[in-house]
């Protein structure tokens, strides 16, 4: 078997590579949140660690660029496990002939995003390969963070002892409400609209942003069991991961999911399910039912969370992710094989 694009696009195909190739060889049962849990970050000796590589095409898109994307993506992965981001590394592989001015713009964008997120870029690496060796530029960012000072208080409001003392997928439990912090699908549609030959234009811009304020608000309100940013594979990927790891199903209502009309139109034009499109500035939260309304109201008062919504709940009487459609029917939301929009992050 040879590696295909689907193997790097989130979803079942990528997870199969991770499990069959990497988990079979790498360290297991190491740290409080070890590799085999397949969360957004690992935790070792109280320090959260994550890494990601960015290959978005085009590298400049409506609402952002590869530099801002790299910083925000790594910061958000740390936030989703319950850490407060502290420092990042920056590794770049650039194609021979890449314009120096573009490189400066990317660096400036990274610096601005890091300042916005309250983190420091403290180390890095720079490589140049022959023309055609990469498509313009690849950026890798790794990040570390300390346990968020609000995390313990948040768990006090959970009403139960979490299985893992971080915002891990394993904490999702029957009855938890599912909250989305805002409109989904914006990033994927914005990146697609910036590509040559796609055939549509839109006013939608990427949602790429650090989620520090959103997560601080949610933790302060309390009762958050787990958190995830719906990047590759989108909302459908996250909900299916949570269902598989919790042993419960998840029931969502289509009418409650915040999606812009422009995104729906673009997805219909392209034949794409908007639930599977990646986002770069949204959080999905599993929240104890008795705290869900408090978290929702707090998010709606927070920049970046104004359009937050409760879209469903975790249910032990279900085996799958089930969506009540806008016309009153029901359908199973399947886990995507891979992201239907390659190279959006």
Helices and strands as residue ranges (DSSP letters): G 5-8, H 11-17, I 18-23, G 35-37, E 42-44, E 47-54, E 60-61, E 64-65, H 66-81, E 83-95, H 100-117, E 120-129, E 137-147, H 151-156, G 169-171, E 177-180, H 186-193, H 212-221, E 224-228, H 234-246, E 249-253, G 254-256, H 261-270, G 274-276, E 284-287, H 292-300, E 309-315, E 321-324, E 330-332
